[in-house]
């Protein structure tokens, strides 16, 4: 009698676990996307700083003036 009642039960209710799983996955993807965006912004900032540190190229007219003065 007990075995018969166990076989007649319906499927387990796992909707809450499914929703929690989707929430974890979407939150993880959102954090990863935010991390990528912040890294990209920092990379752009670093690139701008490095470009500012590069020496400026002299204009050809400036170098010819320096040569004629010497």
C-alpha positions as CSV (number, residue, x, y, z in Angstrom):
1,X,0.0,0.0,0.0
2,X,2.8,2.4,0.9
3,X,4.7,1.6,-2.4
4,X,1.6,2.2,-4.4
5,X,1.0,5.7,-2.9
6,X,4.7,6.7,-3.6
7,X,4.2,5.7,-7.3
8,X,1.1,7.8,-7.7
9,X,2.7,11.1,-6.7
10,X,3.2,13.7,-9.4
11,X,6.5,15.2,-10.6
12,X,8.5,17.2,-8.1
13,X,7.8,20.9,-8.0
14,X,11.1,22.5,-9.1
15,X,10.0,25.8,-10.6
16,X,11.6,27.8,-7.9
17,X,15.0,26.1,-8.6
18,X,14.6,26.8,-12.3
19,X,13.9,30.5,-11.7
20,X,16.8,30.7,-9.3
21,X,19.1,29.1,-11.8
22,X,18.1,31.5,-14.5
23,X,18.5,34.4,-12.1
24,X,22.0,33.3,-11.2
25,X,23.0,32.9,-14.9
26,X,21.6,36.3,-15.9
27,X,23.2,38.1,-13.0
28,X,26.5,36.4,-13.8
29,X,26.2,37.5,-17.5
30,X,25.3,41.0,-16.5
31,X,28.3,41.3,-14.1
32,X,30.6,39.9,-16.8
33,X,29.3,42.4,-19.4
34,X,29.8,45.2,-16.9
35,X,33.3,44.0,-16.2
36,X,34.1,44.0,-20.0
37,X,32.7,47.5,-20.4
38,X,34.7,48.9,-17.5
39,X,37.9,47.2,-18.8
40,X,37.3,48.7,-22.2
41,X,36.8,52.2,-20.7
42,X,40.0,51.8,-18.7
43,X,41.8,50.6,-21.8
44,X,40.7,53.7,-23.7
45,X,41.8,55.9,-20.9
46,X,45.2,54.2,-20.8
47,X,45.6,54.6,-24.6
48,X,44.8,58.3,-24.4
49,X,47.4,58.7,-21.6
50,X,50.0,56.8,-23.6
51,X,49.3,58.9,-26.8
52,X,49.7,62.1,-24.7
53,X,53.1,60.8,-23.5
54,X,54.4,60.3,-27.1
55,X,56.7,63.0,-28.3
56,X,55.0,65.2,-30.9
57,X,56.4,65.0,-34.4
58,X,58.2,68.1,-35.5
59,X,56.8,69.8,-38.6
60,X,59.1,69.9,-41.6
61,X,59.1,73.7,-41.6
62,X,60.2,73.8,-38.0
63,X,63.2,71.6,-38.6
64,X,64.3,73.6,-41.6
65,X,64.2,76.8,-39.6
66,X,66.4,75.2,-36.9
67,X,68.9,74.0,-39.5
68,X,69.1,77.5,-41.1
69,X,69.7,79.1,-37.7
70,X,72.5,76.8,-36.8
